[in-house]
Amino acid sequence: MHLDHQQGVLHSTDIQGNLKQILAENYALSEALDYQDFGALIKGIQQAKSIFLHAAGRSGYSMRSVAMRLMHLGFKVYFVGDTTTPAIQSKDLLWVASGSGTTGSIVRAAEKAKSVGANVIAMTTNPASTLAGISDTHILLPAAEKEDHAGNKSKQYAGSLFEQALLLIGDAIFMELWKVGGCPAETLWKRHANME
Ligand SMILES: O=C([C@H](O)CO)[C@H](O)[C@H](O)COP(=O)(O)O
């Protein structure tokens, strides 16, 4: 069950064991969430004039995937920092995610959104973080923060659990909005990128 670094050969692996660990951690996180918190997010998405998503690094990749699905549902959605992303305004929603809750660009975006009167919803692993404090609604994802190397909350590297949970929770939110909206998959598919 090891990679022989000297030979550079993969003799045998425990990929299945690792995958089980990852799935078990995500399952445990799903059991520990406070689902009451999600009401404000669903309402915020439904009521926003435009929805802005923002997160950095791997958290950002997860949130980009979520943004794409919201677009498939027909929402006006932007990812902060993209070339065609406009100014946020008072009737808009900024949905941000940062495991640490301290990433500078994400905190600054939340501050700007608050200053124009937009609704700010933040997902972090730390309710005491700057980002959680700024937000109108904070949703706690009980995962390891990226610099918590103790391994008590996750055996995975850095913020991996948080970043995976973002994508999974995003898909769960998409499913809920899709059910409520009642549009057939064919309607959503018409919005899917056709120049891939
Ligand atoms: O890419 C990331 C890193 O590899 C940690 O696992 C993070 O998503 C990125 O550094 C942003 O951090 P947070 O704002 O704390 O999510």
The ligand as a Gaussian input file, in Angstrom:
#p B3LYP/6-31G(d) Opt

LIG

0 1
 O       -7.210000      26.804000      -2.531000
 C       -7.292000      26.748000      -1.325000
 C       -6.296000      25.941000      -0.536000
 O       -5.707000      24.948000      -1.353000
 C       -6.751000      25.364000       0.798000
 O       -7.156000      24.002000       0.748000
 C       -8.308000      27.599000      -0.613000
 O       -9.578000      27.388000      -1.148000
 C       -7.894000      29.064000      -0.779000
 O       -6.640000      29.233000      -0.202000
 C       -8.917000      30.005000      -0.137000
 O       -8.956000      29.793000       1.246000
 P      -10.257000      30.063000       2.098000
 O      -10.693000      31.470000       1.765000
 O       -9.827000      29.920000       3.514000
 O      -11.309000      29.057000       1.692000

